[in-house]
Every structure is written in C-alpha cells, then in structure tokens.
Amino acid sequence: MSFRFFKAWTRHDDCSRVVKEIWGQPVIGNPMVRLQLKLKRLKSALKTRNKTVFEELQQLDYKAQLILTNALLNQDQFLAFHASTSHCTVISIVRDIIPQLVTNEDNVMLTKVPSNEEIKAEVFAMNSDGAPGPDGFGGHFYQFFWEVVVLDVIQLVQYFFTSGKLNSNLNANLMILILKTPEAINVLSKKCFAGNIVMKIDIKKAFDTLDLSFLLQVLKQFDFHATFCNWIVDILYSAKLSILSSGKAIGYFSCIRGVRQGDPLSPLLFYLAEEVLSRSLSTAYSAGSINPMRFCRGVVIPSHVLYADDILIFCQGSKRNIREDVQYLWGSLKPSTFKP
C-alpha cells in the first residue's frame, strides 16, 4: 500500500519528535532536492512507526479504498472524444478574436517572487483534509509542522520563481479512474413552434484533452509575459501521474495533453482557453453564421452561457446551425489528436 501521512498521527506523542529529528539532519542540494530528501527520510521513519503503532488504521483505510474502487468500476463506461483541427486555422482564430488584455502592471505582479507571508498564506489556505500526492504528505502535515518545515518550503517556492525549474517528482499526482454515465438528452418541452434548441454540453472531459500548444498560443495572444508562459509550460509538461488502484500507486508516466482536474491552476487555464470558444460563438452569431433562438417579441435570448462544468448554447434548430455549433465546439477548444 502507498504511504500516506494520517492526520491522527499528529496526536501521537512520538510524531513531533520524529519529524523534528529527521528535519534537523543536514541535507546537501538545491531547495527542491533538500525538501524531497527530507520527506523521503521522514517517510521511511514514519513507515517503521506505522507498522507498530498505526497498522490497524492503515488496514481500515485500505478496505475503504477497495470498496470505493469496486463501486466506481460498476458504473457505466464513459465516452471520450478526440478531434483534429488545422493548426494554422486555430492560430488564426486565436489571433482574430483574442485581444491583448494583460498589461505591464499585470505581468509585473504575476512574475514577482512571492514573499514569505504570501507563501505561508497559500500553505494554510490548502485543504488540510485534502488527498495527498504520491509522497503521502498532504496539507495538514505542512500546516501542523509549519514551524519545522517553514524554511525549506519557502526556499523551494522562491527557487522555482527565480530559476524557473520544477522537479518532476514535486509535480506528481495520483489518478483514480472514475467511470461516468453519459448525460441523457432531456426534452424540456414537447411543444415547439419555432424550432429552437438548447444544447447542454458537459465539458469536464475537455480538461483531459485540451491541447497544450493551443493553450500556450492563447496565453501569448493575451500578452502574458514570456517568463510566466515558460512557468506554465514547465508546470504542465513536468507533471507525472500514477494510477491509484486498491491503495497502490501503479505506473509513472508523463502528461502530454490536458490540464489536471483537482489542480487549482487548471480551471484558470481552462477558462482562458474556453474564452476562444465563447468569443467564436459570439462572432458567429453577430455575423449571421448561426441564427439565434426565436422567442417572444422583445425578449433577448443569449447565444450561450458558460458554467464551471457545462456550456448551454441557444439557437434555431436547423441542420446548418447545429453543424456550425459543432464546428466551433470542436475547433475552438482544440482537443488533442493524440491517442494513447
């Protein structure tokens, strides 16, 4: 079973002593290497303690994960989508509809090295009960032992901002395969006089297929500073994933497409890419390529509405309109053509 730091350990008399003892041992290397080696040593020491003190708790956690995994495997298989779009066409769309909105002041703010207080605030803003990464240490560990680990954590974060380098081991995650039932088509009204349709599209799986080169093109078009863009590239391409199955981490592979669900940075990046779709639809309605929904006289119906996980598109129900909508959906969000 994979190692995991349990919150209950902090209530044990010997836990603080072990952490302080391991953290006080000298380590040579840059801030990222030092933190990784200290966590590795601490993990080994806590594993030894776990066998004698917390073995029963770990067995209960294993059984709970096994029940959850079996329940997820019984769900209906989800559908994944892949599409291809001319790279030149996509770049042209981005350049035509995305304005350069990021100012010099914005870029200065985004690229400055965070202060000690800012780093501490982010650490304590983490969910203390959130799932840990492959190293097994979650938010509660860093918050509870902040006075012990503070120097190493601050030096690591500031080292990334000054060097632009991120070790892949620090950017690793565990992935659980969750099977999802495709959403059924709902008939909202059986009476339809004007031939209108509302398309509700689930975009959760678009997180996994977003083309990273397309995302980088969007960032550049918004006029984000090159340093900031390079940080984003390093964070995305250095990411590693392992499959969590029955309490054990299996495999260790790189991410070459998509943004990770659960990463606080992912929704922000996805919304920037989604802006291309939103502006493309607005442009298509303004140009008459897609006819808006017809309703009562004087009532203005939006062309589309974006939510966190869904997109609603309103239009007349002609074949031409549907074809145009599908074209913008597949073209603007630019899913990756890579197939595993």
C-alpha positions in Angstrom: 0.0 0.0 0.0 1.2 3.5 -0.8 2.4 5.6 2.1 0.1 8.3 3.5 0.5 10.7 6.3 -2.5 10.4 8.5 -3.9 13.4 10.4 -4.3 11.2 13.5 -0.6 10.8 13.8 -0.1 14.4 14.9 -2.0 13.5 18.1 0.6 10.8 19.0 3.3 11.8 21.4 6.2 10.5 19.3 5.2 12.0 15.9 6.6 15.5 16.5 9.8 14.1 17.9 10.3 12.0 14.7 9.6 14.9 12.4 11.9 17.4 14.2 14.7 14.7 14.4 14.6 14.0 10.7 14.2 17.6 9.7 17.3 18.6 11.7 19.6 16.2 9.8 21.8 18.0 7.2 21.0 17.7 3.5 23.0 18.9 0.6 21.5 20.2 -2.7 19.2 22.9 -4.0 15.9 23.7 -2.2 13.9 21.3 -4.2 16.3 18.4 -3.6 16.6 19.2 0.1 12.9 19.1 0.7 12.5 15.9 -1.3 15.3 14.1 0.6 13.9 15.2 3.9 10.4 13.9 3.0 11.9 10.7 1.8 13.8 10.1 5.1 10.7 11.1 7.1 8.5 8.7 5.1 10.9 5.8 5.9 10.9 6.7 9.6 7.1 7.0 9.8 6.6 3.7 7.9 8.6 2.0 10.6 6.4 3.6 13.3 3.3 2.8 11.3 3.9 -0.9 11.4 3.9 -1.0 15.1 1.5 1.8 16.1 -1.0 2.5 13.3 -1.2 -0.8 11.3 -4.9 -1.2 12.2 -5.7 2.3 10.9 -4.0 1.7 7.6 -5.8 -1.6 7.1 -9.2 0.1 7.6 -8.2 2.8 5.1 -7.2 0.1 2.6 -10.6 -1.6 3.0 -12.4 1.7 2.5 -10.5 2.4 -0.7 -11.2 -1.1 -2.0 -14.9 -0.6 -1.5 -14.8 2.8 -3.3 -12.8 1.4 -6.2 -15.2 -1.5 -6.7 -18.2 0.8 -6.6 -16.6 3.1 -9.3 -15.9 0.1 -11.5 -19.5 -0.9 -11.6 -20.6 2.4 -13.2 -21.3 2.6 -16.9 -18.3 3.4 -19.1 -17.8 7.0 -20.1 -17.2 8.3 -23.6 -14.1 10.2 -24.5 -13.7 12.5 -27.5 -10.8 13.2 -29.8 -10.8 15.6 -32.7 -8.4 17.2 -35.2 -8.4 20.8 -36.4 -6.0 22.5 -38.7 -3.2 24.1 -36.5 -3.0 27.1 -38.8 -6.7 27.6 -38.7 -6.8 27.5 -34.9 -3.9 30.0 -34.6 -5.7 32.3 -37.0 -8.9 32.1 -34.9 -7.0 32.9 -31.7 -5.3 35.9 -33.3 -8.5 37.3 -34.7 -10.7 37.1 -31.6 -8.4 37.3 -28.5 -7.3 40.8 -27.6 -4.1 41.6 -25.8 -5.6 42.3 -22.4 -2.7 41.7 -20.0 -1.0 45.0 -19.0 2.6 45.5 -18.0 1.5 46.0 -14.4 -0.3 42.6 -14.5 2.8 40.9 -15.8 5.0 42.5 -13.1 2.6 41.2 -10.5 2.5 37.7 -12.0 6.2 37.3 -12.3 7.4 38.7 -9.0 8.9 36.4 -6.3 6.3 35.8 -3.6 7.1 36.9 -0.1 7.3 34.7 3.0 3.9 35.9 4.1 2.3 35.1 0.8 3.7 31.6 0.7 2.6 30.9 4.3 -0.9 32.2 3.4 -1.1 29.8 0.5 0.0 26.8 2.6 -2.6 27.5 5.2 -5.3 28.0 2.5 -4.8 24.4 1.5 -7.5 21.9 2.5 -6.0 20.1 5.5 -8.1 17.0 4.8 -7.4 17.0 1.0 -5.9 13.9 -0.6 -2.1 13.9 -0.6 0.1 13.4 -3.6 2.3 10.3 -4.2 4.7 11.3 -1.4 1.8 10.9 1.1 2.2 14.3 2.7 -1.0 16.4 2.5 -1.8 19.9 3.6 -2.3 19.0 7.2 1.3 17.9 7.5 2.7 21.3 6.3 0.3 23.3 8.4 0.8 21.3 11.6 4.6 21.2 11.3 5.0 24.7 9.7 7.5 25.9 12.3 9.7 22.9 11.4 9.4 22.9 7.6 8.9 26.7 7.0 12.4 27.4 5.8 12.6 24.6 3.3 9.1 25.3 1.9 9.8 29.0 1.4 13.2 28.4 -0.2 11.7 25.8 -2.6 8.9 28.1 -3.8 11.2 31.1 -4.2 13.8 28.9 -6.0 11.1 28.0 -8.6 10.3 31.6 -9.2 13.9 32.6 -9.7 15.2 29.6 -11.6 12.0 28.6 -13.5 12.9 24.9 -12.8 10.5 22.4 -11.3 11.5 18.8 -10.5 9.0 16.3 -11.9 8.9 14.5 -8.6 7.4 17.5 -7.0 4.7 17.8 -9.7 3.4 14.2 -9.5 -0.2 13.2 -8.8 -2.3 10.1 -8.2 -5.1 9.5 -10.6 -8.3 7.4 -10.0 -10.3 6.3 -13.0 -13.9 7.4 -12.4 -16.4 6.0 -14.9 -19.2 8.3 -15.7 -22.5 7.7 -17.4 -23.1 10.0 -20.5 -25.8 12.5 -19.8 -29.1 11.7 -21.4 -31.0 14.0 -23.7 -33.8 15.8 -21.8 -36.9 17.0 -23.6 -37.6 20.3 -22.0 -40.9 21.0 -23.9 -42.8 18.8 -26.2 -44.5 21.7 -27.9 -42.1 23.6 -30.1 -43.5 26.3 -32.5 -40.3 28.0 -33.5 -37.8 25.1 -33.9 -35.5 26.2 -31.2 -32.9 24.0 -29.5 -30.8 24.3 -26.4 -27.6 22.2 -26.3 -26.1 21.4 -22.9 -22.6 20.1 -23.3 -20.6 18.6 -20.4 -17.0 20.0 -20.7 -15.5 18.1 -17.7 -13.7 15.7 -20.0 -12.3 18.5 -22.1 -9.9 19.1 -19.2 -8.2 15.9 -20.2 -8.0 16.5 -24.0 -7.0 20.2 -24.2 -4.1 20.7 -26.5 -1.2 22.3 -24.5 0.3 24.0 -27.6 -3.1 25.6 -28.2 -3.2 26.8 -24.6 0.2 28.3 -24.9 -0.9 30.2 -28.0 -3.9 31.6 -26.1 -1.6 32.8 -23.3 0.7 34.5 -25.7 -2.2 36.2 -27.5 -3.5 37.6 -24.2 0.0 39.1 -23.9 1.2 37.2 -20.8 4.9 37.7 -20.2 7.2 35.1 -21.7 8.6 34.3 -18.2 5.1 33.5 -17.0 4.3 31.4 -20.1 7.5 29.4 -19.6 6.5 28.7 -16.0 3.1 27.4 -17.2 4.8 25.2 -19.8 7.2 23.8 -17.2 4.4 23.0 -14.8 2.3 21.3 -17.4 4.9 19.3 -19.1 6.8 18.2 -15.9 3.6 16.7 -14.5 3.7 13.0 -13.7 0.8 10.7 -13.0 0.4 7.3 -11.3 -2.8 5.2 -11.2 -4.2 4.6 -7.7 -5.7 1.1 -7.6 -6.6 -0.8 -4.5 -4.5 1.6 -2.4 -1.4 1.1 -4.5 0.2 3.6 -7.0 0.8 1.9 -10.4 2.9 3.3 -13.2 4.6 6.6 -13.5 4.0 8.5 -16.8 4.2 12.0 -18.2 1.2 14.2 -19.2 1.3 15.4 -22.9 -2.1 16.8 -23.1 -4.9 18.3 -20.9 -4.9 20.0 -17.6 -5.3 18.0 -14.3 -8.6 18.1 -12.5 -8.1 19.0 -8.9 -5.1 21.3 -9.6 -6.1 24.8 -8.5 -4.3 26.2 -11.6 -6.3 24.1 -14.1 -9.7 25.9 -14.0 -8.0 29.3 -14.6 -6.0 28.0 -17.6 -9.1 26.2 -19.0 -11.2 29.3 -18.7 -8.7 31.2 -20.7 -8.8 28.6 -23.4 -12.6 28.5 -23.2 -12.6 32.2 -23.9 -11.7 31.3 -27.5 -14.9 29.3 -27.8 -17.1 32.0 -26.2 -15.8 34.7 -28.5 -16.0 32.4 -31.5 -19.7 31.8 -30.8 -20.4 35.4 -30.2 -18.7 36.3 -33.5 -20.7 33.6 -35.4 -24.0 34.9 -34.1 -23.1 38.5 -34.9 -22.0 37.6 -38.4 -25.2 35.5 -39.0 -23.4 32.2 -39.4 -25.6 30.9 -36.6 -29.2 32.0 -36.2 -30.3 33.0 -32.6 -33.2 31.4 -30.9 -36.6 32.9 -31.8 -38.9 33.6 -28.8 -41.4 36.3 -27.8 -41.0 39.7 -29.4 -38.7 41.9 -27.4 -37.2 39.1 -25.4 -33.4 38.8 -25.8 -32.0 35.3 -25.6 -28.3 34.8 -25.0 -26.3 32.9 -27.6 -24.6 30.8 -25.0 -24.0 30.6 -21.2 -20.8 29.1 -19.7 -20.8 27.3 -16.3 -18.0 25.6 -14.5 -18.7 22.2 -16.0 -21.3 22.9 -18.7 -22.0 25.0 -21.7 -25.5 26.0 -22.8 -25.9 27.0 -26.5 -29.2 28.6 -27.7 -30.1 28.7 -31.4 -32.6 27.7 -34.0 -32.8 24.0 -34.6 -31.8 23.9 -38.3 -29.1 21.5 -39.5 -26.9 24.4 -40.6 -27.0 25.9 -37.1 -26.2 22.6 -35.5 -23.3 22.0 -37.9 -21.9 25.4 -37.2 -22.2 24.9 -33.4 -20.4 21.5 -33.6 -17.6 23.1 -35.7 -17.0 25.8 -33.2 -17.1 23.3 -30.3 -14.5 21.0 -31.8 -12.4 23.8 -33.4 -12.3 26.4 -30.7 -11.4 24.3 -27.7 -8.8 22.4 -29.9 -8.9 18.9 -28.4 -5.6 17.0 -28.8 -5.4 14.5 -31.6 -3.0 12.2 -29.6 -4.5 8.8 -29.0 -2.9 6.6 -26.3 
